[in-house]
Amino acid sequence: MDANVDLNPRVGMKFDTLEDAWEFWLKYGRQVGFDVRKHYINKSKNDCKVTSRGFVCAKQGIRGKEKEDMICTRNRDETRTNF
């Protein structure tokens, strides 16, 4: 990605690859000052091609119940704040 690229996200942005989109989001988060994570992925039922992918702030949302109920060898701190 070119250093002169506008790092202001806009609704409807399109990228050539998922990797390009993820790299953009990582750079944007770094520039603004927050950590990021991958949120969801939607795929076509016909050919399994990705139709959309969501990226969010690492603190967005709350951890699902299924993650809380798992037996873990090491409990992780809750970092999501639902903002």
C-alpha positions as CSV (number, residue, x, y, z in Angstrom):
1,M,0.0,0.0,0.0
2,D,1.3,3.4,-1.0
3,A,2.4,5.7,1.8
4,N,0.3,8.6,0.2
5,V,-3.0,6.6,0.5
6,D,-5.8,8.4,2.3
7,L,-6.3,6.5,5.6
8,N,-9.8,7.7,6.3
9,P,-12.3,4.8,6.1
10,R,-15.5,5.4,4.2
11,V,-18.7,3.3,3.8
12,G,-18.5,1.2,0.7
13,M,-14.8,1.1,0.3
14,K,-13.5,-1.8,-1.9
15,F,-10.2,-3.6,-1.9
16,D,-8.6,-6.0,-4.4
17,T,-7.9,-8.6,-1.7
18,L,-8.8,-9.3,1.9
19,E,-5.1,-8.8,2.8
20,D,-5.2,-5.3,1.4
21,A,-8.3,-4.5,3.4
22,W,-6.8,-5.9,6.6
23,E,-3.5,-4.0,6.0
24,F,-5.5,-0.7,5.5
25,W,-7.4,-1.3,8.8
26,L,-4.2,-2.1,10.7
27,K,-2.6,1.1,9.4
28,Y,-5.7,3.2,10.2
29,G,-5.9,1.8,13.7
30,R,-2.2,2.4,14.3
31,Q,-2.6,6.0,13.0
32,V,-5.6,6.8,15.2
33,G,-4.3,4.9,18.2
34,F,-6.3,1.7,18.7
35,D,-5.8,-2.1,18.3
36,V,-8.0,-3.9,15.7
37,R,-9.4,-7.4,15.2
38,K,-11.4,-9.3,12.6
39,H,-15.1,-9.4,13.4
40,Y,-17.1,-11.4,10.8
41,I,-17.0,-12.8,7.3
42,N,-19.8,-13.5,4.9
43,K,-19.4,-15.9,2.0
44,S,-21.6,-16.7,-1.0
45,K,-23.4,-20.0,-0.7
46,N,-22.9,-20.7,-4.4
47,D,-19.1,-20.4,-4.7
48,C,-17.9,-19.7,-1.2
49,K,-16.4,-16.4,-2.3
50,V,-16.1,-13.7,0.4
51,T,-18.8,-11.1,-0.1
52,S,-18.0,-9.0,3.0
53,R,-15.7,-8.9,5.9
54,G,-15.9,-6.8,9.1
55,F,-13.0,-5.3,11.0
56,V,-13.5,-3.5,14.3
57,C,-11.7,-1.9,17.3
58,A,-10.3,-4.7,19.5
59,K,-12.5,-3.5,22.4
60,Q,-15.8,-3.5,20.4
61,G,-18.5,-5.8,21.7
62,I,-18.5,-8.4,24.4
63,R,-17.2,-11.9,24.5
64,G,-19.8,-14.6,23.6
65,K,-21.2,-16.9,26.2
66,E,-19.7,-19.9,24.5
67,K,-16.2,-18.5,25.1
68,E,-16.9,-17.9,28.8
69,D,-18.2,-21.4,29.4
70,M,-15.1,-23.2,27.9
71,I,-12.8,-25.0,30.2
72,C,-9.5,-23.2,29.9
73,T,-6.0,-23.8,31.2
74,R,-5.5,-20.0,31.4
75,N,-8.3,-17.5,31.8
76,R,-7.8,-14.4,29.8
77,D,-8.8,-10.9,31.0
78,E,-11.9,-9.4,29.5
79,T,-10.7,-6.6,27.2
80,R,-13.9,-5.8,25.3
81,T,-15.8,-2.9,26.6
82,N,-18.9,-3.0,24.3
83,F,-18.1,0.4,22.8
